[in-house]
C-alpha cells in the first residue's frame, strides 16, 4: 500500500455530514459514536464528532488534490451548493491562484475545503 494521509475534520452531526458529503459522491466506509470515514474514489475524509462547533467561527480546513477540479465543482453544484459567500455551504469556483488552479467549498460545519487541480 502507498503511504497517504487523511484529513480529520469536525462534524456536528454524523447523519447530516453523511447526507451532505453523500450528495456529491462520498460514501460511508466506517462510522461509530465518535468517528466517521467517507470516501469518493481515492479521496478519504475522516470526521470526529464536535457537537459544540460554531460553523461561523470554524477555522478547520483541508486540501483535496484532484485531476479534474471542474468535475468536482460540477458535483458540488449538482448537489445544490450555491456561490453565496455568506451562506453555508457555499463554493468559490476554481481559478488560478499562486500558479495553481484552485477553488473552495465551505461545508455545513464551516470547514474550508480547498480543491486543487493536479498538474498534468
Secondary structure, 3 states (H helix, E strand, C coil): CCCCCCEEEEECCHHHHHHHHHCCCCEEEEECCCEEEEEECCEEEEEEECCCCCCCCCCCEEEEEECCHHHHHHHHHHCCCCCCCCCCCEEEEEEEECCEEEEEEECCCCCEEEEEECCC
